[in-house]
Amino acid sequence: DRARLLGLQDSQLLEMAEGMLRAVETHESRRQDEFQKALTYLQDCYTRELDIARAHDSDLLVARRLHEEVLSWVQKDTKRVVEVRRREDHLRHDGLLSSFREELRAHQEEILLVREAARDEVTSKGVAYDLLQSQYNRDLASARDEVQSKASELESVQEDLRAALRGLSFRESAYVVCGNCSILEKEKQDLREALRERERSLKEEVQRRQGMERVWEEEHRRLLESEETAGELQESILTEQNRYEQTLLSEQGRRQDLEQLVQEQFMTLTQKLTQCGEDPLPWTRDQVERERHANEEVLRQVEEARTCLETEKLQLRDQEATLFRERSVQDLSLSQAYAELERPATSGTTSCGTPTKDAPEDEQCPVRDIWDPDYVPDEVPV
């Protein structure tokens, strides 16, 4: 019985072991199938990803080559534009500087010519004025000599008259009428009037001469002020020219430094973008636009400087025209003054140097009033 029971248990255990073995084999085969399916799926996925990656790499390579070509084209175009702009700016700056220098040289030559002409004219007019003054002094000296001679003659006549009056007695003078008394009294009155008239004319002539001298001094002072103004304008022109040249040179140097810095930054950033695989084209366009705006700003500043210089040149030309007009007015006033000086000199020579036939002998030269009422009595006793 025990053996039979053990045999039954063994058979059951064997059946259970066989069932478990079959279950394990079934499970293993199912796991193998699932593993094979998963492996096949993973291989397919990997193959697809690999194909996609290869396609993406090829696309990236093509895009990189395209970007490099576009970048090289943009760099060449940018270099060409920058070089063209630089040459244009250099030509424009050189042309502006040469034109400014030529105009400044011409203006300086004109100012020097005007100053030399004004100096020569002042010298010639000063010489003419000295000649007129010397002629006037000679005429005045001759007139004074003639006045002294006439005064001495008048004194001698007065002495003769007093001697004749002392020779007459009071009784004879009471009954005898002198026939020369009325004539002498009339001549005395005429001489007094003539002397007063000549003294008044001499005073007017002296006042006129003094007025002419003041006018000449005023015109000479204005001419000196005009020369000083011309010198100040020339100095201001030189100062403005130096300032504009320094400004242009500083702007040119700053622009060259900026272009070099931008070029270095552009190359550095392009290399970084190329290494990172990014698209440098938008940045390049932005950089080109910024460079173009910077160039336009520099050109605008140059145009503004040129406009300011043109305005100052117009102002200087207006001031020069004003100086020329003032000089013409001064020349006209000086010519009138010299004409006024020559006219009295001519009339004085006619009245003092050459006696006229119509005037009396005692009225031919302007003298001061030398008739003394205390010295000679106003009325002759009859």
Order of alpha helices (4+ residues) and beta strands (2+ residues): alpha-alpha-alpha-alpha
